[in-house]
Amino acid sequence: MKVPFKVDLSGKVVAITGAGGVICSEFARALAECDAKVALLDINYDAAKKFADEIGDNAIAVKCNCLDKADIERAKEEINAKLGKVNFLVNGAGGNNPRATTDNEYMTPDLEGVKDFFALEESGLKFVFDLNITSAFLVTQVFAKDMVKTGGNIINISSMNAFSPLTKIPAYSAAKAGISNFTQWLAVHFAPCNIRCNAIAPGFFVTNQNRSLLFNNDGSPTARTGKILNATPMRKFGQISDLIGCLLWLADDEASGFVTGTVIPVDGGFSAYSGV
């Protein structure tokens, strides 16, 4: 991957959760390209290792369950031993779940066989909140300990849902709004420790998690894709490379050293568009 510009991240040890996925694996690649040492954390070790091997000597894969504090602490010890103390954290673990997703955008009381709001499972709601909020909370608790006396950088992954909830996915929308709020809280709490905390809010990107919502089995766009593109002034989905410039700016203490507590949309104008 060609980064749009390079910053000097030598001396940075980065832990990235969810690094077996499309977005955070590319984040790892970009940060390593700028000479950071990068640990790719994921519960799917094989996925993380594949990307770490592609990146090279300054990257390692670490199996980690981000909902198990003891396992996060074990992962931290492994990273400390192999790369050094972590001074840069990317909380990328997250996602949605079908158990917390409705079939229709609007309530249709007389329609049989439709999974509506009342049919959503409590277990699905809790799973989505844990996957997004609890994981970021626990991972930050563990890794920020290395930063309190020396300073550091925390980047969370928010979403368009944090600005305005999307239809069908109430749990994920609420969870990502929570991530944005948590980002601001952390920024204030850790300010005296010279730990910056910001979030990137991607617009609409095609990933493994949302592909079935955006495209039919034959590859044709779904009706939801049409709505998304009509509400995106740039009239296209983002490419993962579109996020890298924002990431590197936030990663560089010289470029963004006075930036903390922000949630930055990278969305082709989606969050700015009222529809008229």
SULCORRA-V799647 format. One record per residue. N is the residue number from 1. RES is the residue in one letter. OMEGA is omega in whole degrees, 0 to 359 (* if undefined). Layout:
N;RES;OMEGA
N;RES;OMEGA
//
This chain:
1;M;178
2;K;179
3;V;183
4;P;174
5;F;182
6;K;172
7;V;182
8;D;179
9;L;175
10;S;185
11;G;177
12;K;173
13;V;189
14;V;170
15;A;182
16;I;177
17;T;184
18;G;189
19;A;173
20;G;181
21;G;186
22;V;186
23;I;188
24;C;173
25;S;177
26;E;174
27;F;179
28;A;181
29;R;182
30;A;181
31;L;177
32;A;177
33;E;179
34;C;170
35;D;171
36;A;169
37;K;191
38;V;173
39;A;181
40;L;182
41;L;176
42;D;175
43;I;174
44;N;185
45;Y;183
46;D;179
47;A;180
48;A;182
49;K;178
50;K;181
51;F;179
52;A;179
53;D;178
54;E;182
55;I;177
56;G;192
57;D;182
58;N;177
59;A;174
60;I;174
61;A;180
62;V;176
63;K;183
64;C;171
65;N;187
66;C;175
67;L;180
68;D;186
69;K;179
70;A;179
71;D;176
72;I;179
73;E;176
74;R;179
75;A;178
76;K;179
77;E;178
78;E;180
79;I;179
80;N;182
81;A;186
82;K;186
83;L;185
84;G;181
85;K;182
86;V;175
87;N;182
88;F;182
89;L;172
90;V;177
91;N;183
92;G;180
93;A;180
94;G;179
95;G;180
96;N;179
97;N;181
98;P;181
99;R;180
100;A;184
101;T;178
102;T;177
103;D;185
104;N;178
105;E;184
106;Y;179
107;M;179
108;T;189
109;P;187
110;D;183
111;L;182
112;E;173
113;G;180
114;V;177
115;K;181
116;D;182
117;F;184
118;F;180
119;A;180
120;L;185
121;E;177
122;E;180
123;S;178
124;G;177
125;L;182
126;K;179
127;F;182
128;V;178
129;F;179
130;D;184
131;L;183
132;N;186
133;I;184
134;T;180
135;S;179
136;A;179
137;F;184
138;L;181
139;V;179
140;T;177
141;Q;184
142;V;189
143;F;181
144;A;178
145;K;178
146;D;187
147;M;191
148;V;183
149;K;186
150;T;184
151;G;181
152;G;186
153;N;178
154;I;177
155;I;176
156;N;177
157;I;178
158;S;185
159;S;171
160;M;179
161;N;181
162;A;180
163;F;180
164;S;186
165;P;177
166;L;178
167;T;175
168;K;189
169;I;185
170;P;182
171;A;181
172;Y;178
173;S;180
174;A;181
175;A;181
176;K;172
177;A;176
178;G;178
179;I;179
180;S;179
181;N;178
182;F;177
183;T;180
184;Q;179
185;W;179
186;L;182
187;A;179
188;V;185
189;H;185
190;F;182
191;A;180
192;P;182
193;C;182
194;N;173
195;I;178
196;R;178
197;C;180
198;N;177
199;A;171
200;I;179
201;A;180
202;P;170
203;G;186
204;F;179
205;F;178
206;V;179
207;T;178
208;N;184
209;Q;186
210;N;186
211;R;183
212;S;176
213;L;187
214;L;184
215;F;175
216;N;181
217;N;180
218;D;178
219;G;179
220;S;181
221;P;176
222;T;176
223;A;179
224;R;176
225;T;178
226;G;180
227;K;181
228;I;183
229;L;177
230;N;180
231;A;178
232;T;185
233;P;179
234;M;172
235;R;177
236;K;170
237;F;176
238;G;170
239;Q;182
240;I;179
241;S;179
242;D;181
243;L;191
244;I;180
245;G;178
246;C;178
247;L;184
248;L;176
249;W;179
250;L;181
251;A;187
252;D;181
253;D;179
254;E;183
255;A;187
256;S;185
257;G;179
258;F;182
259;V;175
260;T;180
261;G;182
262;T;171
263;V;190
264;I;177
265;P;172
266;V;201
267;D;180
268;G;178
269;G;185
270;F;185
271;S;181
272;A;190
273;Y;180
274;S;182
275;G;177
276;V;*
//
